[in-house]
Amino acid sequence: MGVVRSVRLRVVSPRQIDRGFWALIGAFLITRLLMAFLAGNPPLYTQTGLPITPDVYLYREWGVQIIAFGRMPYSEVPIEYPPGVLPFVLLPAWLLDRLSVPFLFSFVVLMTMVDGLGLIGLRRLGRRWSSQLGSWLWVVALPPLGPIVVLRLHGPGASGCDDLVSGTCGGW
């Protein structure tokens, strides 16, 4: 006869799930608000007080040329990224042109939203594989990179979305 062993199943209460989820969301919001604040206040982050990356001003120029002046992307406006990034450049430019929302603000908000989509994807994968390590690494490992994460189209937050929109992810 076979040996019967007692198997202990660990039952997780809904409160524990909620607590972990809300802790992750809270950490995400705090770290991303800090990065967004630093993106708008370079003197607090750099010794020179100059912007961390001038790329966002280049993106603004591209968007303004296309939205405000009606120029065509790629033929009249020399954009160095694939067409999949156009919505991420044109939406903040449209908000600037139509509603006078500062480009930097709307771009950082948009990149933070894309960053949040990356977190949602990692959380879903983590549930499938029964580990939230990827989600937590996403939340705590990006802030040491500083505000560059929300100031560049090909930063960690945007790269996954850019790859998916551009079709460069292969079998994903």
LINCOR-V142111 format. One line per field, one symbol per residue. ss: DSSP state (H for helix, E for strand, L for the rest). phi: phi as a letter, one per 40 degrees, with the letter a starting at -180 (. if undefined). psi: psi as a letter, one per 40 degrees, with the letter a starting at -180 (. if undefined). A space follows every 50 residues. Layout:
ss = ???
phi = ???
psi = ???
This chain:
ss = LLLLLLLLLLLLLHHHHHHHHHHHHHHHHHHHHHHHHHHHLHHHHLLLLL LLLLHHHHHHHHHHHHHLLLLLELLLELLLLLHHHHHHHHHHHHHHHHHL LLHHHHHHHHHHHHHHHHHHHHHHHHHHHLLLHHHHHHHHHHHHHLLHHH HLLLLHHHHHHHHHHHLLLLLL
phi = .cccbcbbcccccdccccccccccccccccccccccccccbdccbbccgc dcacdccccccdccdcccbgcccgcbbcccbcdccddcccccccccccbf cdddccccccccccdcccccccccccccbfabdcccccccccdccgcddb bbcbcdccccccccccgccgcc
psi = iihhihhhhhhhiddddddddddddddddddddddddddegddediddei idheddddddddddddddefihidddhgheiideeddeddddddddddef hhddddddddddddddddddddddddddefhedddddddeddddeaedde eidfiddedddddddefeebe.
